[in-house]
Amino acid sequence: MRPASEGDIRALLTSSPDVKADIYGRVSRTSLPGLQPKVGLTLTPAGWALPGGGALSTHIVKLGAGPDTVAADVIDTEVAVLDLARRAGFEAPRAWIESFAGARAIVVERFDRKVAEEGVGRIHQEDGAQALGLNTEDLDRKFQRGGRDLPSWRALAAVLTDSFSEPDGLLRLVTFKHAVGDVDFHAKNVSFLRRPDGSIKVAPVYDSAMHMHEPSGHDGRSAIEINGKSDMDAIAAADLVAEAVSWPIPERRAQRIVAQTLERLVVALDEISPSDHPGVGDRAWRVVRDRADRLSAESLKTAKTMTKRNVSRPIRG
């Protein structure tokens, strides 16, 4: 490893061949205007360093978009969403905004690393595209836009059930990311951690941001369909339950998971201080609040309907 100055890090971020093509103009089928240039860095007692010679990075640094672009606040809302996730009971890496010689960026701890006195080690993880064997050289294959051999939540849930693991954590994650308005939740933005005993768990929340407050930056479609729907505003709490039932998760358990996840998000929104995230505007908070409140109310209504339905069933035997 060699030490990396702010100027070194800025040069790495801004010299990426993808910077101009992605953030400042390339039109693609991603939900937002392109990918953020990123570099892997290692945080040492002496400061930032560039990993080399087999050394592992401990953090990912992603360049923010220009102030006049529709993605200007994406890194700010990503920090806020990870904060919300932790408050709502999810595992989520620490993240913050940092400036490197004037280049504004988000710094995110790597969840697939374990740091000990003897050094940095890997935690075995694979993203959803890898788990399904998708060839993402065609970037569109991360998304579900009709056609065959594309990701679906049912197929991703099967990764868990095939390893005798519960898919409940995936339902919590899908519910949370839908509620905060993450339209970019594609197959590479969900990962699985493989334990030594062969079981699998859903990885911590990562690479998630608020998008629905900036309608000019996306088409309002979910990256992967939920209960056959892709319109983010049309996907209701009942669709989250119906999607989970197809995995399969028993209906009453699915309803409970969805309701609890939404309730915890509403509480997290009550607790979080917008002053801790000055780069996130009032509209972004308002849109997430409205989505969380609406979905939570729908979930409670569905639960009451289900209870009445069960009570009204005749007792057999």
PyMOL commands that set and color helices and strands:
alter all, ss='L'
color gray80, all
select helices_A, chain A and resi 6-14+19-23+74-87+128-132+139-142+153-161+168-179+215-217+232-234+237-245+251-271+274-276+282-312
alter helices_A, ss='H'
color red, helices_A
select strands_A, chain A and resi 2-3+38-44+47-50+59-63+95-100+103-109+113-116+119-122+125-127+191-194+200-202+221-226+229-231
alter strands_A, ss='S'
color yellow, strands_A
deselect
rebuild
show_as cartoon
